[in-house]
Amino acid sequence: MARNYELVPRPVARVETALRRIVTDFPVPESLDILRQLHEYEPVAMQGQPPVLWDRAEDFSVWDKWGNRWIDWSSGVLITNAGHGRKEVVEAIRAQAAHGLLTNYCFPNEVRAHFVKRLASLLPEPLKKIFLLTTGSETVECAIKLSRTHGVKIGGRRKVVIVSFDKAFHGRTLGSQQAGGIPSLKEWIVNLDAGFVQLEFPDGFRTTDTSFEYFQKQLLDKGVDPANVAGVILETYQGGSASFAPPEYMKQLRGWCNAQKALLTCDEVQAGFGRTGTMWGFEHYGIVPDLTTFGKGISSSLPVAAVAGRPDIMDLHPAGSMTSTHTGNPVCVAAAAASLELIVNENLAENARVQGGRMLDRFHAMKAKYPQIGWVDGKGLVAGIACVKPGTKEPDPDLAWNAIRGSIERGVLMFSPVGFSGATIKVCPPLNITSEAVDESLDAFEDAFQAAVNA
Ligand SMILES: Cc1ncc(COP(=O)(O)O)c(C=O)c1O
């Protein structure tokens, strides 16, 4: 169970720099009424994040109402790829709202027409048809539906197996949760669909056999006939650890899916739109999936998500059978279009590569220094720092939690630990973070980490 924050203010050292400002205790005493109100009217499941009451955010900075200012290492939850509150995105939202079309279901509208064409132009062949949705979970549901529809069409009703990976997270809806690989999150489902099978993810740390032969062996051990696989879905990198598969593994997986006529889906809900230092995360593997799912960083703001795929797959269902009430909402799409142009024009994928490289260098140096860091992974501006008991691979969630709280108290904002046993510190700033902010936040983070180790 995730550790929660007590709503009891602690005195913390004051911080005052050009980019960070901590001038109150934490949580802020004046924020407690609002925090308690949320506790009273929202489900407990909504709790667990640090009790920082966000008031406004701009680029890579977040402010509360009481004068505190943080360098953001969360991007919300990897949403604000172009930066928080970009004026171009705000203006696009304002202009579309003022224009007078706030919603129109799946009726045609011009802003959607422009966006799907633009997005398709940036994706490699054959990912040339785009279906807009609202959340990442919905896009995963859609990828599962398309994979199974295709499987049944070419192989009959046995070709429905969806292969995914242990520790994966694809969302919280019935299908996406079953594609996920975290058993505790699936306990409520009880009657799990036997057509969802998870294999170990070749992360090199928890699974040291990263050969593709091991993928095939596990399938065999689980009694799955490869001919019955309709699709393989994986996060381009595992969100819980920021781990990538070896490129050679992915090339073999691509070839294997072709041979089995199974569809390969890269879930880019986290990895897309420049996050990993390339526009699309799958570029690191030198492969192109049949389907890819996007969300989070697509708009840097309002809820919108997308499935992109091979036209023959995307067209499997007839007119009127793949819709959603808020499909391509014009205001959300206007925001996404503006965010996309910022990412392209400001070359934010390249900034992610450069700044992220510097951050990862520092985290690797910390790993060499602290035996409490078992593994560091990531690319571009996403990193995972796995906290362990020294000399073991045993997770240390308390250390991760304390390091994050200490960072926040020093003016570097992160969400709570993620991943295996909740012991991974995830670092994912907006992609327009500057060198100055990177250096300053790294120093504050290491100071907090050192203090957490000492404690
Ligand atoms: C890789 C991945 N896929 C899907 C989802 C689900 O997205 P949403 O929360 O928008 O439904 C997430 C959310 O964290 C994710 O990280």
The ligand as an SDF file (V2000), in Angstrom:
LIG
                    3D

 16 16  0  0  0  0  0  0  0  0999 V2000
    2.1900    3.7030  -20.2940 C   0  0  0  0  0  0  0  0  0  0  0  0
    0.8180    4.1150  -19.8500 C   0  0  0  0  0  0  0  0  0  0  0  0
   -0.2470    3.6830  -20.5210 N   0  0  0  0  0  0  0  0  0  0  0  0
   -1.4940    4.0300  -20.1740 C   0  0  0  0  0  0  0  0  0  0  0  0
   -1.7290    4.8350  -19.0820 C   0  0  0  0  0  0  0  0  0  0  0  0
   -3.1310    5.2120  -18.7040 C   0  0  0  0  0  0  0  0  0  0  0  0
   -3.3730    6.5350  -19.0410 O   0  0  0  0  0  0  0  0  0  0  0  0
   -4.5780    7.3510  -18.3530 P   0  0  0  0  0  0  0  0  0  0  0  0
   -4.2290    7.5400  -16.9340 O   0  0  0  0  0  0  0  0  0  0  0  0
   -4.6230    8.6370  -19.1460 O   0  0  0  0  0  0  0  0  0  0  0  0
   -5.8010    6.5310  -18.5550 O   0  0  0  0  0  0  0  0  0  0  0  0
   -0.6560    5.3190  -18.3550 C   0  0  0  0  0  0  0  0  0  0  0  0
   -0.8650    6.1940  -17.1780 C   0  0  0  0  0  0  0  0  0  0  0  0
   -0.0560    6.3510  -16.3140 O   0  0  0  0  0  0  0  0  0  0  0  0
    0.6560    4.9520  -18.7470 C   0  0  0  0  0  0  0  0  0  0  0  0
    1.7320    5.3850  -18.0740 O   0  0  0  0  0  0  0  0  0  0  0  0
  1  2  1  0
  2  3  1  0
  2 15  2  0
  3  4  2  0
  4  5  1  0
  5  6  1  0
  5 12  2  0
  6  7  1  0
  7  8  1  0
  8  9  2  0
  8 10  1  0
  8 11  1  0
 12 13  1  0
 12 15  1  0
 13 14  2  0
 15 16  1  0
M  END
$$$$
